[in-house]
Amino acid sequence: MRGYNLSDKPEGVENYHIKLLIEDIIGIIRQFNFESVYLAGHDWGGVLS
């Protein structure tokens, strides 16, 4: 997720809108051409899952 550990840390709260964070997850799923996934999350990841 954006801003955690060694990932990029975009400035401004607008870069952490739930819609954008969900689009990040969808982008990863599409990048790897997964047909389906089991998605589990914790803390903020739980909200997005």
mmCIF entry with sequence, helices, sheets and N, C-alpha, C, O atoms, coordinates in Angstrom:
data_MODEL
# 
_entry.id   MODEL 
# 
_entity.id                         1 
_entity.type                       polymer 
_entity.pdbx_number_of_molecules   1 
# 
_entity_poly.entity_id                      1 
_entity_poly.type                           'polypeptide(L)' 
_entity_poly.nstd_linkage                   no 
_entity_poly.nstd_monomer                   no 
_entity_poly.pdbx_seq_one_letter_code       MRGYNLSDKPEGVENYHIKLLIEDIIGIIRQFNFESVYLAGHDWGGVLS 
_entity_poly.pdbx_seq_one_letter_code_can   MRGYNLSDKPEGVENYHIKLLIEDIIGIIRQFNFESVYLAGHDWGGVLS 
_entity_poly.pdbx_strand_id                 A 
# 
loop_
_entity_poly_seq.entity_id 
_entity_poly_seq.num 
_entity_poly_seq.mon_id 
_entity_poly_seq.hetero 
1 1  MET n 
1 2  ARG n 
1 3  GLY n 
1 4  TYR n 
1 5  ASN n 
1 6  LEU n 
1 7  SER n 
1 8  ASP n 
1 9  LYS n 
1 10 PRO n 
1 11 GLU n 
1 12 GLY n 
1 13 VAL n 
1 14 GLU n 
1 15 ASN n 
1 16 TYR n 
1 17 HIS n 
1 18 ILE n 
1 19 LYS n 
1 20 LEU n 
1 21 LEU n 
1 22 ILE n 
1 23 GLU n 
1 24 ASP n 
1 25 ILE n 
1 26 ILE n 
1 27 GLY n 
1 28 ILE n 
1 29 ILE n 
1 30 ARG n 
1 31 GLN n 
1 32 PHE n 
1 33 ASN n 
1 34 PHE n 
1 35 GLU n 
1 36 SER n 
1 37 VAL n 
1 38 TYR n 
1 39 LEU n 
1 40 ALA n 
1 41 GLY n 
1 42 HIS n 
1 43 ASP n 
1 44 TRP n 
1 45 GLY n 
1 46 GLY n 
1 47 VAL n 
1 48 LEU n 
1 49 SER n 
# 
_struct_asym.id          A 
_struct_asym.entity_id   1 
# 
loop_
_struct_conf.conf_type_id 
_struct_conf.id 
_struct_conf.pdbx_PDB_helix_id 
_struct_conf.beg_label_comp_id 
_struct_conf.beg_label_asym_id 
_struct_conf.beg_label_seq_id 
_struct_conf.pdbx_beg_PDB_ins_code 
_struct_conf.end_label_comp_id 
_struct_conf.end_label_asym_id 
_struct_conf.end_label_seq_id 
_struct_conf.pdbx_end_PDB_ins_code 
_struct_conf.beg_auth_comp_id 
_struct_conf.beg_auth_asym_id 
_struct_conf.beg_auth_seq_id 
_struct_conf.end_auth_comp_id 
_struct_conf.end_auth_asym_id 
_struct_conf.end_auth_seq_id 
_struct_conf.pdbx_PDB_helix_class 
_struct_conf.details 
_struct_conf.pdbx_PDB_helix_length 
HELX_P HELX_P1 AA1 VAL A 13 ? TYR A 16 ? VAL A 13 TYR A 16 5 ? 4  
HELX_P HELX_P2 AA2 ILE A 18 ? GLN A 31 ? ILE A 18 GLN A 31 1 ? 14 
HELX_P HELX_P3 AA3 TRP A 44 ? LEU A 48 ? TRP A 44 LEU A 48 1 ? 5  
# 
_struct_conf_type.id          HELX_P 
_struct_conf_type.criteria    ? 
_struct_conf_type.reference   ? 
# 
loop_
_atom_site.group_PDB 
_atom_site.id 
_atom_site.type_symbol 
_atom_site.label_atom_id 
_atom_site.label_alt_id 
_atom_site.label_comp_id 
_atom_site.label_asym_id 
_atom_site.label_entity_id 
_atom_site.label_seq_id 
_atom_site.pdbx_PDB_ins_code 
_atom_site.Cartn_x 
_atom_site.Cartn_y 
_atom_site.Cartn_z 
_atom_site.occupancy 
_atom_site.B_iso_or_equiv 
_atom_site.pdbx_formal_charge 
_atom_site.auth_seq_id 
_atom_site.auth_comp_id 
_atom_site.auth_asym_id 
_atom_site.auth_atom_id 
_atom_site.pdbx_PDB_model_num 
ATOM 1   N N  . MET A 1 1  ? 0.836   -1.181  0.000   1.00 0.00 ? 1  MET A N  1 
ATOM 2   C CA . MET A 1 1  ? 0.000   0.000   0.000   1.00 0.00 ? 1  MET A CA 1 
ATOM 3   C C  . MET A 1 1  ? 0.873   1.233   0.000   1.00 0.00 ? 1  MET A C  1 
ATOM 4   O O  . MET A 1 1  ? 1.986   1.237   0.526   1.00 0.00 ? 1  MET A O  1 
ATOM 5   N N  . ARG A 1 2  ? 0.351   2.259   -0.590  1.00 0.00 ? 2  ARG A N  1 
ATOM 6   C CA . ARG A 1 2  ? 1.075   3.526   -0.646  1.00 0.00 ? 2  ARG A CA 1 
ATOM 7   C C  . ARG A 1 2  ? 1.453   3.997   0.749   1.00 0.00 ? 2  ARG A C  1 
ATOM 8   O O  . ARG A 1 2  ? 0.645   3.957   1.677   1.00 0.00 ? 2  ARG A O  1 
ATOM 9   N N  . GLY A 1 3  ? 2.689   4.442   0.876   1.00 0.00 ? 3  GLY A N  1 
ATOM 10  C CA . GLY A 1 3  ? 3.124   5.053   2.119   1.00 0.00 ? 3  GLY A CA 1 
ATOM 11  C C  . GLY A 1 3  ? 3.616   4.094   3.178   1.00 0.00 ? 3  GLY A C  1 
ATOM 12  O O  . GLY A 1 3  ? 4.140   4.535   4.201   1.00 0.00 ? 3  GLY A O  1 
ATOM 13  N N  . TYR A 1 4  ? 3.469   2.799   2.973   1.00 0.00 ? 4  TYR A N  1 
ATOM 14  C CA . TYR A 1 4  ? 3.904   1.831   3.972   1.00 0.00 ? 4  TYR A CA 1 
ATOM 15  C C  . TYR A 1 4  ? 5.277   1.280   3.615   1.00 0.00 ? 4  TYR A C  1 
ATOM 16  O O  . TYR A 1 4  ? 5.586   1.042   2.448   1.00 0.00 ? 4  TYR A O  1 
ATOM 17  N N  . ASN A 1 5  ? 6.083   1.085   4.633   1.00 0.00 ? 5  ASN A N  1 
ATOM 18  C CA . ASN A 1 5  ? 7.406   0.487   4.520   1.00 0.00 ? 5  ASN A CA 1 
ATOM 19  C C  . ASN A 1 5  ? 8.214   1.188   3.430   1.00 0.00 ? 5  ASN A C  1 
ATOM 20  O O  . ASN A 1 5  ? 8.425   2.397   3.522   1.00 0.00 ? 5  ASN A O  1 
ATOM 21  N N  . LEU A 1 6  ? 8.669   0.476   2.409   1.00 0.00 ? 6  LEU A N  1 
ATOM 22  C CA . LEU A 1 6  ? 9.546   1.065   1.401   1.00 0.00 ? 6  LEU A CA 1 
ATOM 23  C C  . LEU A 1 6  ? 8.803   1.520   0.152   1.00 0.00 ? 6  LEU A C  1 
ATOM 24  O O  . LEU A 1 6  ? 9.436   1.912   -0.828  1.00 0.00 ? 6  LEU A O  1 
ATOM 25  N N  . SER A 1 7  ? 7.461   1.475   0.167   1.00 0.00 ? 7  SER A N  1 
ATOM 26  C CA . SER A 1 7  ? 6.698   1.912   -1.001  1.00 0.00 ? 7  SER A CA 1 
ATOM 27  C C  . SER A 1 7  ? 6.770   3.430   -1.148  1.00 0.00 ? 7  SER A C  1 
ATOM 28  O O  . SER A 1 7  ? 7.146   4.137   -0.213  1.00 0.00 ? 7  SER A O  1 
ATOM 29  N N  . ASP A 1 8  ? 6.408   3.919   -2.328  1.00 0.00 ? 8  ASP A N  1 
ATOM 30  C CA . ASP A 1 8  ? 6.369   5.364   -2.558  1.00 0.00 ? 8  ASP A CA 1 
ATOM 31  C C  . ASP A 1 8  ? 5.436   6.029   -1.559  1.00 0.00 ? 8  ASP A C  1 
ATOM 32  O O  . ASP A 1 8  ? 4.465   5.430   -1.096  1.00 0.00 ? 8  ASP A O  1 
ATOM 33  N N  . LYS A 1 9  ? 5.746   7.271   -1.240  1.00 0.00 ? 9  LYS A N  1 
ATOM 34  C CA . LYS A 1 9  ? 4.951   8.032   -0.279  1.00 0.00 ? 9  LYS A CA 1 
ATOM 35  C C  . LYS A 1 9  ? 4.516   9.359   -0.916  1.00 0.00 ? 9  LYS A C  1 
ATOM 36  O O  . LYS A 1 9  ? 5.103   10.406  -0.644  1.00 0.00 ? 9  LYS A O  1 
ATOM 37  N N  . PRO A 1 10 ? 3.478   9.304   -1.767  1.00 0.00 ? 10 PRO A N  1 
ATOM 38  C CA . PRO A 1 10 ? 3.009   10.528  -2.409  1.00 0.00 ? 10 PRO A CA 1 
ATOM 39  C C  . PRO A 1 10 ? 2.568   11.558  -1.359  1.00 0.00 ? 10 PRO A C  1 
ATOM 40  O O  . PRO A 1 10 ? 1.990   11.207  -0.330  1.00 0.00 ? 10 PRO A O  1 
ATOM 41  N N  . GLU A 1 11 ? 2.847   12.805  -1.637  1.00 0.00 ? 11 GLU A N  1 
ATOM 42  C CA . GLU A 1 11 ? 2.440   13.869  -0.710  1.00 0.00 ? 11 GLU A CA 1 
ATOM 43  C C  . GLU A 1 11 ? 0.992   14.253  -0.957  1.00 0.00 ? 11 GLU A C  1 
ATOM 44  O O  . GLU A 1 11 ? 0.502   14.175  -2.083  1.00 0.00 ? 11 GLU A O  1 
ATOM 45  N N  . GLY A 1 12 ? 0.315   14.664  0.096   1.00 0.00 ? 12 GLY A N  1 
ATOM 46  C CA . GLY A 1 12 ? -1.060  15.145  0.001   1.00 0.00 ? 12 GLY A CA 1 
ATOM 47  C C  . GLY A 1 12 ? -2.080  14.059  0.259   1.00 0.00 ? 12 GLY A C  1 
ATOM 48  O O  . GLY A 1 12 ? -1.983  12.951  -0.269  1.00 0.00 ? 12 GLY A O  1 
ATOM 49  N N  . VAL A 1 13 ? -3.056  14.394  1.077   1.00 0.00 ? 13 VAL A N  1 
ATOM 50  C CA . VAL A 1 13 ? -4.084  13.410  1.442   1.00 0.00 ? 13 VAL A CA 1 
ATOM 51  C C  . VAL A 1 13 ? -4.903  12.945  0.239   1.00 0.00 ? 13 VAL A C  1 
ATOM 52  O O  . VAL A 1 13 ? -5.460  11.847  0.264   1.00 0.00 ? 13 VAL A O  1 
ATOM 53  N N  . GLU A 1 14 ? -4.985  13.751  -0.799  1.00 0.00 ? 14 GLU A N  1 
ATOM 54  C CA . GLU A 1 14 ? -5.762  13.375  -1.981  1.00 0.00 ? 14 GLU A CA 1 
ATOM 55  C C  . GLU A 1 14 ? -5.180  12.125  -2.657  1.00 0.00 ? 14 GLU A C  1 
ATOM 56  O O  . GLU A 1 14 ? -5.889  11.429  -3.384  1.00 0.00 ? 14 GLU A O  1 
ATOM 57  N N  . ASN A 1 15 ? -3.909  11.842  -2.421  1.00 0.00 ? 15 ASN A N  1 
ATOM 58  C CA . ASN A 1 15 ? -3.267  10.667  -3.005  1.00 0.00 ? 15 ASN A CA 1 
ATOM 59  C C  . ASN A 1 15 ? -3.542  9.391   -2.233  1.00 0.00 ? 15 ASN A C  1 
ATOM 60  O O  . ASN A 1 15 ? -3.045  8.326   -2.599  1.00 0.00 ? 15 ASN A O  1 
ATOM 61  N N  . TYR A 1 16 ? -4.324  9.484   -1.174  1.00 0.00 ? 16 TYR A N  1 
ATOM 62  C CA . TYR A 1 16 ? -4.645  8.323   -0.346  1.00 0.00 ? 16 TYR A CA 1 
ATOM 63  C C  . TYR A 1 16 ? -6.160  8.079   -0.285  1.00 0.00 ? 16 TYR A C  1 
ATOM 64  O O  . TYR A 1 16 ? -6.653  7.402   0.617   1.00 0.00 ? 16 TYR A O  1 
ATOM 65  N N  . HIS A 1 17 ? -6.878  8.633   -1.245  1.00 0.00 ? 17 HIS A N  1 
ATOM 66  C CA . HIS A 1 17 ? -8.323  8.429   -1.324  1.00 0.00 ? 17 HIS A CA 1 
ATOM 67  C C  . HIS A 1 17 ? -8.595  6.941   -1.563  1.00 0.00 ? 17 HIS A C  1 
ATOM 68  O O  . HIS A 1 17 ? -7.874  6.283   -2.313  1.00 0.00 ? 17 HIS A O  1 
ATOM 69  N N  . ILE A 1 18 ? -9.625  6.429   -0.929  1.00 0.00 ? 18 ILE A N  1 
ATOM 70  C CA . ILE A 1 18 ? -9.931  5.002   -1.019  1.00 0.00 ? 18 ILE A CA 1 
ATOM 71  C C  . ILE A 1 18 ? -10.049 4.545   -2.472  1.00 0.00 ? 18 ILE A C  1 
ATOM 72  O O  . ILE A 1 18 ? -9.582  3.458   -2.812  1.00 0.00 ? 18 ILE A O  1 
ATOM 73  N N  . LYS A 1 19 ? -10.656 5.345   -3.321  1.00 0.00 ? 19 LYS A N  1 
ATOM 74  C CA . LYS A 1 19 ? -10.793 4.959   -4.728  1.00 0.00 ? 19 LYS A CA 1 
ATOM 75  C C  . LYS A 1 19 ? -9.426  4.723   -5.371  1.00 0.00 ? 19 LYS A C  1 
ATOM 76  O O  . LYS A 1 19 ? -9.262  3.758   -6.117  1.00 0.00 ? 19 LYS A O  1 
ATOM 77  N N  . LEU A 1 20 ? -8.460  5.569   -5.102  1.00 0.00 ? 20 LEU A N  1 
ATOM 78  C CA . LEU A 1 20 ? -7.125  5.403   -5.665  1.00 0.00 ? 20 LEU A CA 1 
ATOM 79  C C  . LEU A 1 20 ? -6.424  4.168   -5.109  1.00 0.00 ? 20 LEU A C  1 
ATOM 80  O O  . LEU A 1 20 ? -5.732  3.461   -5.841  1.00 0.00 ? 20 LEU A O  1 
ATOM 81  N N  . LEU A 1 21 ? -6.603  3.910   -3.822  1.00 0.00 ? 21 LEU A N  1 
ATOM 82  C CA . LEU A 1 21 ? -5.970  2.746   -3.218  1.00 0.00 ? 21 LEU A CA 1 
ATOM 83  C C  . LEU A 1 21 ? -6.544  1.450   -3.787  1.00 0.00 ? 21 LEU A C  1 
ATOM 84  O O  . LEU A 1 21 ? -5.813  0.482   -3.997  1.00 0.00 ? 21 LEU A O  1 
ATOM 85  N N  . ILE A 1 22 ? -7.839  1.435   -4.033  1.00 0.00 ? 22 ILE A N  1 
ATOM 86  C CA . ILE A 1 22 ? -8.468  0.269   -4.648  1.00 0.00 ? 22 ILE A CA 1 
ATOM 87  C C  . ILE A 1 22 ? -7.976  0.107   -6.082  1.00 0.00 ? 22 ILE A C  1 
ATOM 88  O O  . ILE A 1 22 ? -7.751  -1.015  -6.538  1.00 0.00 ? 22 ILE A O  1 
ATOM 89  N N  . GLU A 1 23 ? -7.810  1.211   -6.792  1.00 0.00 ? 23 GLU A N  1 
ATOM 90  C CA . GLU A 1 23 ? -7.279  1.140   -8.159  1.00 0.00 ? 23 GLU A CA 1 
ATOM 91  C C  . GLU A 1 23 ? -5.863  0.580   -8.167  1.00 0.00 ? 23 GLU A C  1 
ATOM 92  O O  . GLU A 1 23 ? -5.483  -0.116  -9.108  1.00 0.00 ? 23 GLU A O  1 
ATOM 93  N N  . ASP A 1 24 ? -5.076  0.872   -7.137  1.00 0.00 ? 24 ASP A N  1 
ATOM 94  C CA . ASP A 1 24 ? -3.736  0.283   -7.021  1.00 0.00 ? 24 ASP A CA 1 
ATOM 95  C C  . ASP A 1 24 ? -3.826  -1.238  -6.959  1.00 0.00 ? 24 ASP A C  1 
ATOM 96  O O  . ASP A 1 24 ? -3.085  -1.939  -7.647  1.00 0.00 ? 24 ASP A O  1 
ATOM 97  N N  . ILE A 1 25 ? -4.737  -1.740  -6.132  1.00 0.00 ? 25 ILE A N  1 
ATOM 98  C CA . ILE A 1 25 ? -4.894  -3.191  -5.982  1.00 0.00 ? 25 ILE A CA 1 
ATOM 99  C C  . ILE A 1 25 ? -5.356  -3.817  -7.302  1.00 0.00 ? 25 ILE A C  1 
ATOM 100 O O  . ILE A 1 25 ? -4.828  -4.846  -7.725  1.00 0.00 ? 25 ILE A O  1 
ATOM 101 N N  . ILE A 1 26 ? -6.322  -3.203  -7.933  1.00 0.00 ? 26 ILE A N  1 
ATOM 102 C CA . ILE A 1 26 ? -6.812  -3.707  -9.215  1.00 0.00 ? 26 ILE A CA 1 
ATOM 103 C C  . ILE A 1 26 ? -5.694  -3.706  -10.247 1.00 0.00 ? 26 ILE A C  1 
ATOM 104 O O  . ILE A 1 26 ? -5.587  -4.633  -11.050 1.00 0.00 ? 26 ILE A O  1 
ATOM 105 N N  . GLY A 1 27 ? -4.865  -2.678  -10.229 1.00 0.00 ? 27 GLY A N  1 
ATOM 106 C CA . GLY A 1 27 ? -3.744  -2.598  -11.165 1.00 0.00 ? 27 GLY A CA 1 
ATOM 107 C C  . GLY A 1 27 ? -2.759  -3.739  -10.985 1.00 0.00 ? 27 GLY A C  1 
ATOM 108 O O  . GLY A 1 27 ? -2.253  -4.283  -11.967 1.00 0.00 ? 27 GLY A O  1 
ATOM 109 N N  . ILE A 1 28 ? -2.481  -4.106  -9.743  1.00 0.00 ? 28 ILE A N  1 
ATOM 110 C CA . ILE A 1 28 ? -1.569  -5.226  -9.479  1.00 0.00 ? 28 ILE A CA 1 
ATOM 111 C C  . ILE A 1 28 ? -2.186  -6.533  -9.976  1.00 0.00 ? 28 ILE A C  1 
ATOM 112 O O  . ILE A 1 28 ? -1.501  -7.349  -10.593 1.00 0.00 ? 28 ILE A O  1 
ATOM 113 N N  . ILE A 1 29 ? -3.458  -6.729  -9.712  1.00 0.00 ? 29 ILE A N  1 
ATOM 114 C CA . ILE A 1 29 ? -4.145  -7.946  -10.164 1.00 0.00 ? 29 ILE A CA 1 
ATOM 115 C C  . ILE A 1 29 ? -4.082  -8.043  -11.684 1.00 0.00 ? 29 ILE A C  1 
ATOM 116 O O  . ILE A 1 29 ? -3.812  -9.113  -12.228 1.00 0.00 ? 29 ILE A O  1 
ATOM 117 N N  . ARG A 1 30 ? -4.328  -6.940  -12.363 1.00 0.00 ? 30 ARG A N  1 
ATOM 118 C CA . ARG A 1 30 ? -4.297  -6.934  -13.829 1.00 0.00 ? 30 ARG A CA 1 
ATOM 119 C C  . ARG A 1 30 ? -2.878  -7.095  -14.361 1.00 0.00 ? 30 ARG A C  1 
ATOM 120 O O  . ARG A 1 30 ? -2.672  -7.772  -15.369 1.00 0.00 ? 30 ARG A O  1 
ATOM 121 N N  . GLN A 1 31 ? -1.904  -6.490  -13.705 1.00 0.00 ? 31 GLN A N  1 
ATOM 122 C CA . GLN A 1 31 ? -0.508  -6.580  -14.136 1.00 0.00 ? 31 GLN A CA 1 
ATOM 123 C C  . GLN A 1 31 ? -0.040  -8.033  -14.200 1.00 0.00 ? 31 GLN A C  1 
ATOM 124 O O  . GLN A 1 31 ? 0.713   -8.409  -15.099 1.00 0.00 ? 31 GLN A O  1 
ATOM 125 N N  . PHE A 1 32 ? -0.487  -8.839  -13.251 1.00 0.00 ? 32 PHE A N  1 
ATOM 126 C CA . PHE A 1 32 ? -0.095  -10.235 -13.207 1.00 0.00 ? 32 PHE A CA 1 
ATOM 127 C C  . PHE A 1 32 ? -1.072  -11.148 -13.952 1.00 0.00 ? 32 PHE A C  1 
ATOM 128 O O  . PHE A 1 32 ? -0.922  -12.370 -13.945 1.00 0.00 ? 32 PHE A O  1 
ATOM 129 N N  . ASN A 1 33 ? -2.068  -10.545 -14.591 1.00 0.00 ? 33 ASN A N  1 
ATOM 130 C CA . ASN A 1 33 ? -3.061  -11.288 -15.389 1.00 0.00 ? 33 ASN A CA 1 
ATOM 131 C C  . ASN A 1 33 ? -3.764  -12.377 -14.585 1.00 0.00 ? 33 ASN A C  1 
ATOM 132 O O  . ASN A 1 33 ? -4.056  -13.451 -15.110 1.00 0.00 ? 33 ASN A O  1 
ATOM 133 N N  . PHE A 1 34 ? -4.035  -12.099 -13.312 1.00 0.00 ? 34 PHE A N  1 
ATOM 134 C CA . PHE A 1 34 ? -4.769  -13.056 -12.501 1.00 0.00 ? 34 PHE A CA 1 
ATOM 135 C C  . PHE A 1 34 ? -6.228  -13.063 -12.937 1.00 0.00 ? 34 PHE A C  1 
ATOM 136 O O  . PHE A 1 34 ? -6.835  -12.005 -13.107 1.00 0.00 ? 34 PHE A O  1 
ATOM 137 N N  . GLU A 1 35 ? -6.784  -14.245 -13.115 1.00 0.00 ? 35 GLU A N  1 
ATOM 138 C CA . GLU A 1 35 ? -8.199  -14.354 -13.465 1.00 0.00 ? 35 GLU A CA 1 
ATOM 139 C C  . GLU A 1 35 ? -9.079  -14.199 -12.246 1.00 0.00 ? 35 GLU A C  1 
ATOM 140 O O  . GLU A 1 35 ? -10.201 -13.702 -12.340 1.00 0.00 ? 35 GLU A O  1 
ATOM 141 N N  . SER A 1 36 ? -8.567  -14.629 -11.089 1.00 0.00 ? 36 SER A N  1 
ATOM 142 C CA . SER A 1 36 ? -9.288  -14.455 -9.834  1.00 0.00 ? 36 SER A CA 1 
ATOM 143 C C  . SER A 1 36 ? -8.265  -14.390 -8.701  1.00 0.00 ? 36 SER A C  1 
ATOM 144 O O  . SER A 1 36 ? -7.126  -14.831 -8.853  1.00 0.00 ? 36 SER A O  1 
ATOM 145 N N  . VAL A 1 37 ? -8.677  -13.846 -7.591  1.00 0.00 ? 37 VAL A N  1 
ATOM 146 C CA . VAL A 1 37 ? -7.792  -13.730 -6.433  1.00 0.00 ? 37 VAL A CA 1 
ATOM 147 C C  . VAL A 1 37 ? -8.592  -13.947 -5.155  1.00 0.00 ? 37 VAL A C  1 
ATOM 148 O O  . VAL A 1 37 ? -9.808  -13.756 -5.125  1.00 0.00 ? 37 VAL A O  1 
ATOM 149 N N  . TYR A 1 38 ? -7.894  -14.344 -4.115  1.00 0.00 ? 38 TYR A N  1 
ATOM 150 C CA . TYR A 1 38 ? -8.430  -14.307 -2.765  1.00 0.00 ? 38 TYR A CA 1 
ATOM 151 C C  . TYR A 1 38 ? -7.763  -13.104 -2.124  1.00 0.00 ? 38 TYR A C  1 
ATOM 152 O O  . TYR A 1 38 ? -6.538  -13.069 -2.002  1.00 0.00 ? 38 TYR A O  1 
ATOM 153 N N  . LEU A 1 39 ? -8.534  -12.136 -1.720  1.00 0.00 ? 39 LEU A N  1 
ATOM 154 C CA . LEU A 1 39 ? -7.985  -10.896 -1.196  1.00 0.00 ? 39 LEU A CA 1 
ATOM 155 C C  . LEU A 1 39 ? -8.304  -10.793 0.292   1.00 0.00 ? 39 LEU A C  1 
ATOM 156 O O  . LEU A 1 39 ? -9.466  -10.825 0.697   1.00 0.00 ? 39 LEU A O  1 
ATOM 157 N N  . ALA A 1 40 ? -7.273  -10.672 1.080   1.00 0.00 ? 40 ALA A N  1 
ATOM 158 C CA . ALA A 1 40 ? -7.430  -10.508 2.518   1.00 0.00 ? 40 ALA A CA 1 
ATOM 159 C C  . ALA A 1 40 ? -6.619  -9.297  2.936   1.00 0.00 ? 40 ALA A C  1 
ATOM 160 O O  . ALA A 1 40 ? -5.562  -9.025  2.366   1.00 0.00 ? 40 ALA A O  1 
ATOM 161 N N  . GLY A 1 41 ? -7.100  -8.579  3.916   1.00 0.00 ? 41 GLY A N  1 
ATOM 162 C CA . GLY A 1 41 ? -6.380  -7.404  4.361   1.00 0.00 ? 41 GLY A CA 1 
ATOM 163 C C  . GLY A 1 41 ? -6.465  -7.229  5.856   1.00 0.00 ? 41 GLY A C  1 
ATOM 164 O O  . GLY A 1 41 ? -7.308  -7.823  6.528   1.00 0.00 ? 41 GLY A O  1 
ATOM 165 N N  . HIS A 1 42 ? -5.576  -6.404  6.362   1.00 0.00 ? 42 HIS A N  1 
ATOM 166 C CA . HIS A 1 42 ? -5.507  -6.101  7.789   1.00 0.00 ? 42 HIS A CA 1 
ATOM 167 C C  . HIS A 1 42 ? -5.426  -4.590  7.939   1.00 0.00 ? 42 HIS A C  1 
ATOM 168 O O  . HIS A 1 42 ? -4.779  -3.916  7.137   1.00 0.00 ? 42 HIS A O  1 
ATOM 169 N N  . ASP A 1 43 ? -6.073  -4.063  8.952   1.00 0.00 ? 43 ASP A N  1 
ATOM 170 C CA . ASP A 1 43 ? -6.058  -2.636  9.219   1.00 0.00 ? 43 ASP A CA 1 
ATOM 171 C C  . ASP A 1 43 ? -6.641  -1.900  8.020   1.00 0.00 ? 43 ASP A C  1 
ATOM 172 O O  . ASP A 1 43 ? -7.771  -2.198  7.631   1.00 0.00 ? 43 ASP A O  1 
ATOM 173 N N  . TRP A 1 44 ? -5.927  -0.951  7.414   1.00 0.00 ? 44 TRP A N  1 
ATOM 174 C CA . TRP A 1 44 ? -6.447  -0.251  6.232   1.00 0.00 ? 44 TRP A CA 1 
ATOM 175 C C  . TRP A 1 44 ? -6.664  -1.202  5.074   1.00 0.00 ? 44 TRP A C  1 
ATOM 176 O O  . TRP A 1 44 ? -7.593  -1.023  4.287   1.00 0.00 ? 44 TRP A O  1 
ATOM 177 N N  . GLY A 1 45 ? -5.818  -2.211  4.963   1.00 0.00 ? 45 GLY A N  1 
ATOM 178 C CA . GLY A 1 45 ? -6.000  -3.204  3.909   1.00 0.00 ? 45 GLY A CA 1 
ATOM 179 C C  . GLY A 1 45 ? -7.319  -3.937  4.051   1.00 0.00 ? 45 GLY A C  1 
ATOM 180 O O  . GLY A 1 45 ? -7.919  -4.335  3.053   1.00 0.00 ? 45 GLY A O  1 
ATOM 181 N N  . GLY A 1 46 ? -7.779  -4.120  5.287   1.00 0.00 ? 46 GLY A N  1 
ATOM 182 C CA . GLY A 1 46 ? -9.076  -4.754  5.508   1.00 0.00 ? 46 GLY A CA 1 
ATOM 183 C C  . GLY A 1 46 ? -10.215 -3.916  4.960   1.00 0.00 ? 46 GLY A C  1 
ATOM 184 O O  . GLY A 1 46 ? -11.177 -4.448  4.406   1.00 0.00 ? 46 GLY A O  1 
ATOM 185 N N  . VAL A 1 47 ? -10.104 -2.613  5.113   1.00 0.00 ? 47 VAL A N  1 
ATOM 186 C CA . VAL A 1 47 ? -11.117 -1.702  4.571   1.00 0.00 ? 47 VAL A CA 1 
ATOM 187 C C  . VAL A 1 47 ? -11.160 -1.817  3.056   1.00 0.00 ? 47 VAL A C  1 
ATOM 188 O O  . VAL A 1 47 ? -12.238 -1.872  2.464   1.00 0.00 ? 47 VAL A O  1 
ATOM 189 N N  . LEU A 1 48 ? -10.010 -1.854  2.436   1.00 0.00 ? 48 LEU A N  1 
ATOM 190 C CA . LEU A 1 48 ? -9.937  -1.918  0.979   1.00 0.00 ? 48 LEU A CA 1 
ATOM 191 C C  . LEU A 1 48 ? -10.335 -3.278  0.451   1.00 0.00 ? 48 LEU A C  1 
ATOM 192 O O  . LEU A 1 48 ? -10.907 -3.380  -0.634  1.00 0.00 ? 48 LEU A O  1 
ATOM 193 N N  . SER A 1 49 ? -10.037 -4.330  1.210   1.00 0.00 ? 49 SER A N  1 
ATOM 194 C CA . SER A 1 49 ? -10.398 -5.683  0.773   1.00 0.00 ? 49 SER A CA 1 
ATOM 195 C C  . SER A 1 49 ? -11.905 -5.823  0.685   1.00 0.00 ? 49 SER A C  1 
ATOM 196 O O  . SER A 1 49 ? -12.406 -6.891  0.334   1.00 0.00 ? 49 SER A O  1 
# 
